[in-house]
Amino acid sequence: MYGAAFAEEPVWIFRWSLEPDMWSELLRRNGFGNIRTRLETALKSGEPATLIVEAELRAGSARVVADG
């Protein structure tokens, strides 16, 4: 989110800026269940919140993970 190690104003990086519902749907479609999302507010006003997503891989779901 920060381009200059917190020295400048934050800049949005849209590549990873998905809404919590979108993360939930992506995980669900890829074999995960018991999905929980939450936003942790920033310590300072005007700074971006942190999105926390937790999920469990459903039994029998095959996953292929790209290395690197």
N, CA, C and O atoms as a Tripos MOL2 file, in Angstrom:
@<TRIPOS>MOLECULE
protein
  272   271    68     0     0
PROTEIN
NO_CHARGES

@<TRIPOS>ATOM
      1 N           0.8030   -1.1890    0.0000 N.3       1 MET1
      2 CA          0.0000    0.0000    0.0000 C.3       1 MET1
      3 C           0.8480    1.2560    0.0000 C.2       1 MET1
      4 O           0.4140    2.3020   -0.4810 O.2       1 MET1
      5 N           2.0510    1.1590    0.5350 N.am      2 TYR2
      6 CA          2.9220    2.3240    0.6020 C.3       2 TYR2
      7 C           4.0530    2.1660   -0.3990 C.2       2 TYR2
      8 O           4.7030    1.1220   -0.4600 O.2       2 TYR2
      9 N           4.2790    3.2090   -1.1790 N.am      3 GLY3
     10 CA          5.3300    3.1490   -2.1880 C.3       3 GLY3
     11 C           6.6780    3.6040   -1.6920 C.2       3 GLY3
     12 O           7.6880    3.3400   -2.3430 O.2       3 GLY3
     13 N           6.7290    4.2860   -0.5510 N.am      4 ALA4
     14 CA          8.0060    4.8340   -0.0780 C.3       4 ALA4
     15 C           8.2090    4.5170    1.4110 C.2       4 ALA4
     16 O           8.5750    5.3880    2.2000 O.2       4 ALA4
     17 N           7.9680    3.2770    1.7680 N.am      5 ALA5
     18 CA          8.2120    2.8040    3.1390 C.3       5 ALA5
     19 C           7.5910    3.7070    4.2040 C.2       5 ALA5
     20 O           8.2720    4.1330    5.1380 O.2       5 ALA5
     21 N           6.3150    3.9930    4.0630 N.am      6 PHE6
     22 CA          5.5390    4.7860    5.0170 C.3       6 PHE6
     23 C           5.9090    6.2690    5.0580 C.2       6 PHE6
     24 O           5.3830    7.0090    5.8890 O.2       6 PHE6
     25 N           6.7990    6.7110    4.1810 N.am      7 ALA7
     26 CA          7.2140    8.1070    4.2020 C.3       7 ALA7
     27 C           6.2680    9.0070    3.4040 C.2       7 ALA7
     28 O           6.2330   10.2180    3.6200 O.2       7 ALA7
     29 N           5.5250    8.4330    2.5100 N.am      8 GLU8
     30 CA          4.6330    9.1890    1.6350 C.3       8 GLU8
     31 C           3.1830    8.8250    1.9450 C.2       8 GLU8
     32 O           2.9090    7.9610    2.7780 O.2       8 GLU8
     33 N           2.2730    9.4930    1.2670 N.am      9 GLU9
     34 CA          0.8620    9.1390    1.3740 C.3       9 GLU9
     35 C           0.6670    7.7380    0.7960 C.2       9 GLU9
     36 O           1.3420    7.3790   -0.1690 O.2       9 GLU9
     37 N          -0.2460    6.9360    1.3660 N.am     10 PRO10
     38 CA         -0.4780    5.5930    0.8160 C.3      10 PRO10
     39 C          -1.0500    5.6590   -0.5970 C.2      10 PRO10
     40 O          -1.8260    6.5540   -0.9300 O.2      10 PRO10
     41 N          -0.6520    4.6990   -1.4090 N.am     11 VAL11
     42 CA         -1.1170    4.5870   -2.7840 C.3      11 VAL11
     43 C          -1.8000    3.2240   -2.9120 C.2      11 VAL11
     44 O          -1.2150    2.2080   -2.5360 O.2      11 VAL11
     45 N          -3.0180    3.1880   -3.4330 N.am     12 TRP12
     46 CA         -3.7310    1.9260   -3.5790 C.3      12 TRP12
     47 C          -3.0690    1.0650   -4.6380 C.2      12 TRP12
     48 O          -2.7130    1.5380   -5.7180 O.2      12 TRP12
     49 N          -2.9130   -0.1970   -4.3100 N.am     13 ILE13
     50 CA         -2.4300   -1.1910   -5.2620 C.3      13 ILE13
     51 C          -3.6250   -2.0900   -5.5510 C.2      13 ILE13
     52 O          -3.9490   -2.9690   -4.7510 O.2      13 ILE13
     53 N          -4.2690   -1.8810   -6.6640 N.am     14 PHE14
     54 CA         -5.5320   -2.5520   -6.9540 C.3      14 PHE14
     55 C          -5.3920   -4.0460   -7.1880 C.2      14 PHE14
     56 O          -6.3750   -4.7770   -7.0730 O.2      14 PHE14
     57 N          -4.2080   -4.5140   -7.5110 N.am     15 ARG15
     58 CA         -4.0190   -5.9330   -7.7790 C.3      15 ARG15
     59 C          -4.4780   -6.7910   -6.6060 C.2      15 ARG15
     60 O          -5.0630   -7.8530   -6.8160 O.2      15 ARG15
     61 N          -4.2260   -6.3530   -5.3860 N.am     16 TRP16
     62 CA         -4.5620   -7.1430   -4.2070 C.3      16 TRP16
     63 C          -5.7140   -6.5400   -3.4170 C.2      16 TRP16
     64 O          -6.0770   -7.0690   -2.3670 O.2      16 TRP16
     65 N          -6.2890   -5.4600   -3.8890 N.am     17 SER17
     66 CA         -7.3470   -4.7820   -3.1510 C.3      17 SER17
     67 C          -8.7170   -5.3620   -3.4870 C.2      17 SER17
     68 O          -9.5380   -4.6970   -4.1190 O.2      17 SER17
     69 N          -8.9590   -6.5870   -3.0700 N.am     18 LEU18
     70 CA        -10.2580   -7.2050   -3.2910 C.3      18 LEU18
     71 C         -11.1080   -7.0250   -2.0430 C.2      18 LEU18
     72 O         -10.5930   -7.0010   -0.9250 O.2      18 LEU18
     73 N         -12.4000   -6.9000   -2.2430 N.am     19 GLU19
     74 CA        -13.3290   -6.7710   -1.1360 C.3      19 GLU19
     75 C         -13.4450   -8.1060   -0.3900 C.2      19 GLU19
     76 O         -13.2180   -9.1630   -0.9800 O.2      19 GLU19
     77 N         -13.7950   -8.0680    0.8920 N.am     20 PRO20
     78 CA        -13.9210   -9.3100    1.6640 C.3      20 PRO20
     79 C         -14.8440  -10.3480    1.0130 C.2      20 PRO20
     80 O         -14.5400  -11.5400    1.0420 O.2      20 PRO20
     81 N         -15.9620   -9.9120    0.4310 N.am     21 ASP21
     82 CA        -16.8710  -10.8570   -0.2210 C.3      21 ASP21
     83 C         -16.2230  -11.5500   -1.4110 C.2      21 ASP21
     84 O         -16.4860  -12.7250   -1.6660 O.2      21 ASP21
     85 N         -15.3790  -10.8270   -2.1380 N.am     22 MET22
     86 CA        -14.6940  -11.4220   -3.2900 C.3      22 MET22
     87 C         -13.6950  -12.4880   -2.8280 C.2      22 MET22
     88 O         -13.6060  -13.5540   -3.4370 O.2      22 MET22
     89 N         -12.9420  -12.2090   -1.7520 N.am     23 TRP23
     90 CA        -12.0220  -13.2090   -1.2070 C.3      23 TRP23
     91 C         -12.7860  -14.4470   -0.7750 C.2      23 TRP23
     92 O         -12.3530  -15.5680   -1.0410 O.2      23 TRP23
     93 N         -13.9200  -14.2560   -0.1090 N.am     24 SER24
     94 CA        -14.7250  -15.3910    0.3420 C.3      24 SER24
     95 C         -15.1630  -16.2410   -0.8430 C.2      24 SER24
     96 O         -15.0640  -17.4670   -0.7980 O.2      24 SER24
     97 N         -15.6370  -15.6100   -1.8820 N.am     25 GLU25
     98 CA        -16.0890  -16.3430   -3.0640 C.3      25 GLU25
     99 C         -14.9380  -17.0770   -3.7450 C.2      25 GLU25
    100 O         -15.1020  -18.2310   -4.1420 O.2      25 GLU25
    101 N         -13.7910  -16.4460   -3.8900 N.am     26 LEU26
    102 CA        -12.6270  -17.0990   -4.4930 C.3      26 LEU26
    103 C         -12.2120  -18.3290   -3.6960 C.2      26 LEU26
    104 O         -11.9240  -19.3790   -4.2690 O.2      26 LEU26
    105 N         -12.1850  -18.1960   -2.3840 N.am     27 LEU27
    106 CA        -11.8130  -19.3310   -1.5410 C.3      27 LEU27
    107 C         -12.8490  -20.4530   -1.6360 C.2      27 LEU27
    108 O         -12.4890  -21.6240   -1.7550 O.2      27 LEU27
    109 N         -14.1240  -20.0980   -1.5850 N.am     28 ARG28
    110 CA        -15.1940  -21.0950   -1.6700 C.3      28 ARG28
    111 C         -15.1030  -21.8800   -2.9690 C.2      28 ARG28
    112 O         -15.2410  -23.1030   -2.9710 O.2      28 ARG28
    113 N         -14.8690  -21.1720   -4.0840 N.am     29 ARG29
    114 CA        -14.7810  -21.8330   -5.3970 C.3      29 ARG29
    115 C         -13.5510  -22.7180   -5.5210 C.2      29 ARG29
    116 O         -13.4900  -23.5740   -6.4050 O.2      29 ARG29
    117 N         -12.5690  -22.5220   -4.6440 N.am     30 ASN30
    118 CA        -11.3340  -23.2950   -4.7180 C.3      30 ASN30
    119 C         -11.1820  -24.2950   -3.5810 C.2      30 ASN30
    120 O         -10.0680  -24.6670   -3.2120 O.2      30 ASN30
    121 N         -12.3130  -24.7270   -3.0290 N.am     31 GLY31
    122 CA        -12.2920  -25.8350   -2.0970 C.3      31 GLY31
    123 C         -12.1780  -25.4910   -0.6280 C.2      31 GLY31
    124 O         -11.9470  -26.3820    0.1890 O.2      31 GLY31
    125 N         -12.3310  -24.2340   -0.2650 N.am     32 PHE32
    126 CA        -12.2210  -23.8430    1.1340 C.3      32 PHE32
    127 C         -13.6010  -23.6410    1.7460 C.2      32 PHE32
    128 O         -14.5550  -23.3010    1.0470 O.2      32 PHE32
    129 N         -13.6980  -23.8480    3.0320 N.am     33 GLY33
    130 CA        -14.9330  -23.6310    3.7640 C.3      33 GLY33
    131 C         -14.6280  -22.9400    5.0790 C.2      33 GLY33
    132 O         -13.4790  -22.5910    5.3540 O.2      33 GLY33
    133 N         -15.6550  -22.7420    5.8880 N.am     34 ASN34
    134 CA        -15.5060  -22.0630    7.1800 C.3      34 ASN34
    135 C         -14.6970  -20.7710    7.0140 C.2      34 ASN34
    136 O         -13.7200  -20.5390    7.7270 O.2      34 ASN34
    137 N         -15.1160  -19.9530    6.0770 N.am     35 ILE35
    138 CA        -14.3830  -18.7380    5.6930 C.3      35 ILE35
    139 C         -14.8110  -17.5700    6.5740 C.2      35 ILE35
    140 O         -16.0010  -17.3170    6.7620 O.2      35 ILE35
    141 N         -13.8270  -16.8690    7.1040 N.am     36 ARG36
    142 CA        -14.0820  -15.7060    7.9530 C.3      36 ARG36
    143 C         -13.2320  -14.5430    7.4480 C.2      36 ARG36
    144 O         -12.0300  -14.6900    7.2280 O.2      36 ARG36
    145 N         -13.8590  -13.4020    7.2700 N.am     37 THR37
    146 CA        -13.1230  -12.1970    6.8750 C.3      37 THR37
    147 C         -13.4190  -11.0880    7.8780 C.2      37 THR37
    148 O         -14.5160  -10.9980    8.4300 O.2      37 THR37
    149 N         -12.4180  -10.2530    8.0960 N.am     38 ARG38
    150 CA        -12.6340   -9.0930    8.9650 C.3      38 ARG38
    151 C         -11.6350   -8.0030    8.5870 C.2      38 ARG38
    152 O         -10.5590   -8.2770    8.0570 O.2      38 ARG38
    153 N         -12.0140   -6.7800    8.8690 N.am     39 LEU39
    154 CA        -11.1310   -5.6370    8.6480 C.3      39 LEU39
    155 C         -10.6530   -5.1200   10.0000 C.2      39 LEU39
    156 O         -11.4560   -4.8190   10.8830 O.2      39 LEU39
    157 N          -9.3560   -5.0230   10.1480 N.am     40 GLU40
    158 CA         -8.7560   -4.4300   11.3360 C.3      40 GLU40
    159 C          -8.4770   -2.9670   11.0050 C.2      40 GLU40
    160 O          -7.7580   -2.6700   10.0500 O.2      40 GLU40
    161 N          -9.0320   -2.0760   11.7750 N.am     41 THR41
    162 CA         -8.8310   -0.6540   11.4960 C.3      41 THR41
    163 C          -7.3780   -0.2560   11.7430 C.2      41 THR41
    164 O          -6.6790   -0.8600   12.5570 O.2      41 THR41
    165 N          -6.9520    0.7510   11.0350 N.am     42 ALA42
    166 CA         -5.5870    1.2550   11.1870 C.3      42 ALA42
    167 C          -5.4400    1.9810   12.5210 C.2      42 ALA42
    168 O          -6.4110    2.5040   13.0670 O.2      42 ALA42
    169 N          -4.2320    2.0050   13.0260 N.am     43 LEU43
    170 CA         -3.9650    2.6950   14.2860 C.3      43 LEU43
    171 C          -4.0920    4.2010   14.1430 C.2      43 LEU43
    172 O          -4.5050    4.8940   15.0740 O.2      43 LEU43
    173 N          -3.7280    4.7060   12.9550 N.am     44 LYS44
    174 CA         -3.7960    6.1420   12.7150 C.3      44 LYS44
    175 C          -4.8880    6.4490   11.6990 C.2      44 LYS44
    176 O          -5.0640    5.7170   10.7250 O.2      44 LYS44
    177 N          -5.6090    7.5200   11.9290 N.am     45 SER45
    178 CA         -6.6500    7.9440   11.0070 C.3      45 SER45
    179 C          -6.0590    8.2210    9.6300 C.2      45 SER45
    180 O          -4.9880    8.8180    9.5180 O.2      45 SER45
    181 N          -6.7450    7.7960    8.6000 N.am     46 GLY46
    182 CA         -6.2950    8.0440    7.2340 C.3      46 GLY46
    183 C          -5.4290    6.9410    6.6710 C.2      46 GLY46
    184 O          -5.1740    6.9230    5.4670 O.2      46 GLY46
    185 N          -4.9610    6.0060    7.5110 N.am     47 GLU47
    186 CA         -4.1660    4.8890    7.0180 C.3      47 GLU47
    187 C          -5.1010    3.7370    6.6620 C.2      47 GLU47
    188 O          -6.2030    3.6450    7.2020 O.2      47 GLU47
    189 N          -4.6690    2.8600    5.7590 N.am     48 PRO48
    190 CA         -5.5570    1.7830    5.3210 C.3      48 PRO48
    191 C          -5.7670    0.7200    6.3950 C.2      48 PRO48
    192 O          -4.8860    0.4610    7.2150 O.2      48 PRO48
    193 N          -6.9400    0.1170    6.3720 N.am     49 ALA49
    194 CA         -7.2370   -1.0030    7.2620 C.3      49 ALA49
    195 C          -6.5280   -2.2550    6.7290 C.2      49 ALA49
    196 O          -6.0480   -2.2720    5.5950 O.2      49 ALA49
    197 N          -6.4710   -3.2820    7.5500 N.am     50 THR50
    198 CA         -5.8790   -4.5550    7.1620 C.3      50 THR50
    199 C          -6.9790   -5.5990    7.0620 C.2      50 THR50
    200 O          -7.7520   -5.7870    8.0010 O.2      50 THR50
    201 N          -7.0490   -6.2720    5.9320 N.am     51 LEU51
    202 CA         -8.0220   -7.3300    5.7290 C.3      51 LEU51
    203 C          -7.4290   -8.6480    6.1960 C.2      51 LEU51
    204 O          -6.3460   -9.0350    5.7560 O.2      51 LEU51
    205 N          -8.1330   -9.3410    7.0840 N.am     52 ILE52
    206 CA         -7.7180  -10.6540    7.5740 C.3      52 ILE52
    207 C          -8.7260  -11.6700    7.0340 C.2      52 ILE52
    208 O          -9.9340  -11.5090    7.2040 O.2      52 ILE52
    209 N          -8.2190  -12.7140    6.3830 N.am     53 VAL53
    210 CA         -9.0800  -13.7660    5.8450 C.3      53 VAL53
    211 C          -8.5660  -15.1010    6.3730 C.2      53 VAL53
    212 O          -7.3800  -15.4110    6.2630 O.2      53 VAL53
    213 N          -9.4790  -15.8880    6.9490 N.am     54 GLU54
    214 CA         -9.1450  -17.2190    7.4440 C.3      54 GLU54
    215 C         -10.0900  -18.2150    6.7910 C.2      54 GLU54
    216 O         -11.2710  -17.9240    6.6030 O.2      54 GLU54
    217 N          -9.5680  -19.4030    6.4410 N.am     55 ALA55
    218 CA        -10.3990  -20.4330    5.8240 C.3      55 ALA55
    219 C          -9.7630  -21.7900    6.0650 C.2      55 ALA55
    220 O          -8.5760  -21.9000    6.3690 O.2      55 ALA55
    221 N         -10.5790  -22.8090    5.9210 N.am     56 GLU56
    222 CA        -10.1100  -24.1830    6.0720 C.3      56 GLU56
    223 C         -10.3310  -24.9310    4.7620 C.2      56 GLU56
    224 O         -11.3800  -24.8030    4.1300 O.2      56 GLU56
    225 N          -9.3380  -25.7070    4.3650 N.am     57 LEU57
    226 CA         -9.4620  -26.5210    3.1600 C.3      57 LEU57
    227 C         -10.4290  -27.6640    3.4630 C.2      57 LEU57
    228 O         -10.2350  -28.4040    4.4270 O.2      57 LEU57
    229 N         -11.4670  -27.8070    2.6420 N.am     58 ARG58
    230 CA        -12.4530  -28.8600    2.8540 C.3      58 ARG58
    231 C         -11.8420  -30.2230    2.5610 C.2      58 ARG58
    232 O         -11.0180  -30.3600    1.6560 O.2      58 ARG58
    233 N         -12.2450  -31.2210    3.3210 N.am     59 ALA59
    234 CA        -11.7570  -32.5840    3.1280 C.3      59 ALA59
    235 C         -12.0270  -33.0330    1.6990 C.2      59 ALA59
    236 O         -13.1190  -32.8250    1.1690 O.2      59 ALA59
    237 N         -11.0360  -33.6450    1.0870 N.am     60 GLY60
    238 CA        -11.1960  -34.1510   -0.2700 C.3      60 GLY60
    239 C         -10.9440  -33.1330   -1.3530 C.2      60 GLY60
    240 O         -11.0000  -33.4720   -2.5360 O.2      60 GLY60
    241 N         -10.6650  -31.8890   -0.9870 N.am     61 SER61
    242 CA        -10.3960  -30.8680   -1.9950 C.3      61 SER61
    243 C          -8.9320  -30.9630   -2.4270 C.2      61 SER61
    244 O          -8.0190  -30.8270   -1.6120 O.2      61 SER61
    245 N          -8.7340  -31.1960   -3.7000 N.am     62 ALA62
    246 CA         -7.3780  -31.2590   -4.2290 C.3      62 ALA62
    247 C          -6.8930  -29.8590   -4.5360 C.2      62 ALA62
    248 O          -7.6030  -29.0830   -5.1750 O.2      62 ALA62
    249 N          -5.7130  -29.5310   -4.0970 N.am     63 ARG63
    250 CA         -5.1500  -28.2060   -4.3460 C.3      63 ARG63
    251 C          -3.8310  -28.3490   -5.0760 C.2      63 ARG63
    252 O          -3.0060  -29.1930   -4.7280 O.2      63 ARG63
    253 N          -3.6390  -27.5340   -6.0750 N.am     64 VAL64
    254 CA         -2.3570  -27.4470   -6.7660 C.3      64 VAL64
    255 C          -1.8020  -26.0830   -6.4690 C.2      64 VAL64
    256 O          -2.4220  -25.0690   -6.7900 O.2      64 VAL64
    257 N          -0.6300  -26.0480   -5.8520 N.am     65 VAL65
    258 CA         -0.0310  -24.7760   -5.4670 C.3      65 VAL65
    259 C           1.1740  -24.5280   -6.3680 C.2      65 VAL65
    260 O           2.0870  -25.3490   -6.4540 O.2      65 VAL65
    261 N           1.1540  -23.3920   -7.0270 N.am     66 ALA66
    262 CA          2.2960  -23.0080   -7.8710 C.3      66 ALA66
    263 C           3.4480  -22.5840   -6.9660 C.2      66 ALA66
    264 O           3.2470  -21.8280   -6.0160 O.2      66 ALA66
    265 N           4.6070  -23.0490   -7.2450 N.am     67 ASP67
    266 CA          5.7850  -22.7310   -6.4520 C.3      67 ASP67
    267 C           6.4660  -21.5070   -7.0500 C.2      67 ASP67
    268 O           6.7140  -21.4450   -8.2540 O.2      67 ASP67
    269 N           6.7610  -20.5490   -6.2030 N.am     68 GLY68
    270 CA          7.5100  -19.3900   -6.6610 C.3      68 GLY68
    271 C           6.6550  -18.2770   -6.9200 C.2      68 GLY68
    272 O           7.1310  -17.2130   -7.3170 O.2      68 GLY68
@<TRIPOS>BOND
     1     1     2 1
     2     2     3 1
     3     3     4 2
     4     3     5 am
     5     5     6 1
     6     6     7 1
     7     7     8 2
     8     7     9 am
     9     9    10 1
    10    10    11 1
    11    11    12 2
    12    11    13 am
    13    13    14 1
    14    14    15 1
    15    15    16 2
    16    15    17 am
    17    17    18 1
    18    18    19 1
    19    19    20 2
    20    19    21 am
    21    21    22 1
    22    22    23 1
    23    23    24 2
    24    23    25 am
    25    25    26 1
    26    26    27 1
    27    27    28 2
    28    27    29 am
    29    29    30 1
    30    30    31 1
    31    31    32 2
    32    31    33 am
    33    33    34 1
    34    34    35 1
    35    35    36 2
    36    35    37 am
    37    37    38 1
    38    38    39 1
    39    39    40 2
    40    39    41 am
    41    41    42 1
    42    42    43 1
    43    43    44 2
    44    43    45 am
    45    45    46 1
    46    46    47 1
    47    47    48 2
    48    47    49 am
    49    49    50 1
    50    50    51 1
    51    51    52 2
    52    51    53 am
    53    53    54 1
    54    54    55 1
    55    55    56 2
    56    55    57 am
    57    57    58 1
    58    58    59 1
    59    59    60 2
    60    59    61 am
    61    61    62 1
    62    62    63 1
    63    63    64 2
    64    63    65 am
    65    65    66 1
    66    66    67 1
    67    67    68 2
    68    67    69 am
    69    69    70 1
    70    70    71 1
    71    71    72 2
    72    71    73 am
    73    73    74 1
    74    74    75 1
    75    75    76 2
    76    75    77 am
    77    77    78 1
    78    78    79 1
    79    79    80 2
    80    79    81 am
    81    81    82 1
    82    82    83 1
    83    83    84 2
    84    83    85 am
    85    85    86 1
    86    86    87 1
    87    87    88 2
    88    87    89 am
    89    89    90 1
    90    90    91 1
    91    91    92 2
    92    91    93 am
    93    93    94 1
    94    94    95 1
    95    95    96 2
    96    95    97 am
    97    97    98 1
    98    98    99 1
    99    99   100 2
   100    99   101 am
   101   101   102 1
   102   102   103 1
   103   103   104 2
   104   103   105 am
   105   105   106 1
   106   106   107 1
   107   107   108 2
   108   107   109 am
   109   109   110 1
   110   110   111 1
   111   111   112 2
   112   111   113 am
   113   113   114 1
   114   114   115 1
   115   115   116 2
   116   115   117 am
   117   117   118 1
   118   118   119 1
   119   119   120 2
   120   119   121 am
   121   121   122 1
   122   122   123 1
   123   123   124 2
   124   123   125 am
   125   125   126 1
   126   126   127 1
   127   127   128 2
   128   127   129 am
   129   129   130 1
   130   130   131 1
   131   131   132 2
   132   131   133 am
   133   133   134 1
   134   134   135 1
   135   135   136 2
   136   135   137 am
   137   137   138 1
   138   138   139 1
   139   139   140 2
   140   139   141 am
   141   141   142 1
   142   142   143 1
   143   143   144 2
   144   143   145 am
   145   145   146 1
   146   146   147 1
   147   147   148 2
   148   147   149 am
   149   149   150 1
   150   150   151 1
   151   151   152 2
   152   151   153 am
   153   153   154 1
   154   154   155 1
   155   155   156 2
   156   155   157 am
   157   157   158 1
   158   158   159 1
   159   159   160 2
   160   159   161 am
   161   161   162 1
   162   162   163 1
   163   163   164 2
   164   163   165 am
   165   165   166 1
   166   166   167 1
   167   167   168 2
   168   167   169 am
   169   169   170 1
   170   170   171 1
   171   171   172 2
   172   171   173 am
   173   173   174 1
   174   174   175 1
   175   175   176 2
   176   175   177 am
   177   177   178 1
   178   178   179 1
   179   179   180 2
   180   179   181 am
   181   181   182 1
   182   182   183 1
   183   183   184 2
   184   183   185 am
   185   185   186 1
   186   186   187 1
   187   187   188 2
   188   187   189 am
   189   189   190 1
   190   190   191 1
   191   191   192 2
   192   191   193 am
   193   193   194 1
   194   194   195 1
   195   195   196 2
   196   195   197 am
   197   197   198 1
   198   198   199 1
   199   199   200 2
   200   199   201 am
   201   201   202 1
   202   202   203 1
   203   203   204 2
   204   203   205 am
   205   205   206 1
   206   206   207 1
   207   207   208 2
   208   207   209 am
   209   209   210 1
   210   210   211 1
   211   211   212 2
   212   211   213 am
   213   213   214 1
   214   214   215 1
   215   215   216 2
   216   215   217 am
   217   217   218 1
   218   218   219 1
   219   219   220 2
   220   219   221 am
   221   221   222 1
   222   222   223 1
   223   223   224 2
   224   223   225 am
   225   225   226 1
   226   226   227 1
   227   227   228 2
   228   227   229 am
   229   229   230 1
   230   230   231 1
   231   231   232 2
   232   231   233 am
   233   233   234 1
   234   234   235 1
   235   235   236 2
   236   235   237 am
   237   237   238 1
   238   238   239 1
   239   239   240 2
   240   239   241 am
   241   241   242 1
   242   242   243 1
   243   243   244 2
   244   243   245 am
   245   245   246 1
   246   246   247 1
   247   247   248 2
   248   247   249 am
   249   249   250 1
   250   250   251 1
   251   251   252 2
   252   251   253 am
   253   253   254 1
   254   254   255 1
   255   255   256 2
   256   255   257 am
   257   257   258 1
   258   258   259 1
   259   259   260 2
   260   259   261 am
   261   261   262 1
   262   262   263 1
   263   263   264 2
   264   263   265 am
   265   265   266 1
   266   266   267 1
   267   267   268 2
   268   267   269 am
   269   269   270 1
   270   270   271 1
   271   271   272 2
@<TRIPOS>SUBSTRUCTURE
     1 MET1         2 RESIDUE 1 A MET
     2 TYR2         6 RESIDUE 1 A TYR
     3 GLY3        10 RESIDUE 1 A GLY
     4 ALA4        14 RESIDUE 1 A ALA
     5 ALA5        18 RESIDUE 1 A ALA
     6 PHE6        22 RESIDUE 1 A PHE
     7 ALA7        26 RESIDUE 1 A ALA
     8 GLU8        30 RESIDUE 1 A GLU
     9 GLU9        34 RESIDUE 1 A GLU
    10 PRO10       38 RESIDUE 1 A PRO
    11 VAL11       42 RESIDUE 1 A VAL
    12 TRP12       46 RESIDUE 1 A TRP
    13 ILE13       50 RESIDUE 1 A ILE
    14 PHE14       54 RESIDUE 1 A PHE
    15 ARG15       58 RESIDUE 1 A ARG
    16 TRP16       62 RESIDUE 1 A TRP
    17 SER17       66 RESIDUE 1 A SER
    18 LEU18       70 RESIDUE 1 A LEU
    19 GLU19       74 RESIDUE 1 A GLU
    20 PRO20       78 RESIDUE 1 A PRO
    21 ASP21       82 RESIDUE 1 A ASP
    22 MET22       86 RESIDUE 1 A MET
    23 TRP23       90 RESIDUE 1 A TRP
    24 SER24       94 RESIDUE 1 A SER
    25 GLU25       98 RESIDUE 1 A GLU
    26 LEU26      102 RESIDUE 1 A LEU
    27 LEU27      106 RESIDUE 1 A LEU
    28 ARG28      110 RESIDUE 1 A ARG
    29 ARG29      114 RESIDUE 1 A ARG
    30 ASN30      118 RESIDUE 1 A ASN
    31 GLY31      122 RESIDUE 1 A GLY
    32 PHE32      126 RESIDUE 1 A PHE
    33 GLY33      130 RESIDUE 1 A GLY
    34 ASN34      134 RESIDUE 1 A ASN
    35 ILE35      138 RESIDUE 1 A ILE
    36 ARG36      142 RESIDUE 1 A ARG
    37 THR37      146 RESIDUE 1 A THR
    38 ARG38      150 RESIDUE 1 A ARG
    39 LEU39      154 RESIDUE 1 A LEU
    40 GLU40      158 RESIDUE 1 A GLU
    41 THR41      162 RESIDUE 1 A THR
    42 ALA42      166 RESIDUE 1 A ALA
    43 LEU43      170 RESIDUE 1 A LEU
    44 LYS44      174 RESIDUE 1 A LYS
    45 SER45      178 RESIDUE 1 A SER
    46 GLY46      182 RESIDUE 1 A GLY
    47 GLU47      186 RESIDUE 1 A GLU
    48 PRO48      190 RESIDUE 1 A PRO
    49 ALA49      194 RESIDUE 1 A ALA
    50 THR50      198 RESIDUE 1 A THR
    51 LEU51      202 RESIDUE 1 A LEU
    52 ILE52      206 RESIDUE 1 A ILE
    53 VAL53      210 RESIDUE 1 A VAL
    54 GLU54      214 RESIDUE 1 A GLU
    55 ALA55      218 RESIDUE 1 A ALA
    56 GLU56      222 RESIDUE 1 A GLU
    57 LEU57      226 RESIDUE 1 A LEU
    58 ARG58      230 RESIDUE 1 A ARG
    59 ALA59      234 RESIDUE 1 A ALA
    60 GLY60      238 RESIDUE 1 A GLY
    61 SER61      242 RESIDUE 1 A SER
    62 ALA62      246 RESIDUE 1 A ALA
    63 ARG63      250 RESIDUE 1 A ARG
    64 VAL64      254 RESIDUE 1 A VAL
    65 VAL65      258 RESIDUE 1 A VAL
    66 ALA66      262 RESIDUE 1 A ALA
    67 ASP67      266 RESIDUE 1 A ASP
    68 GLY68      270 RESIDUE 1 A GLY
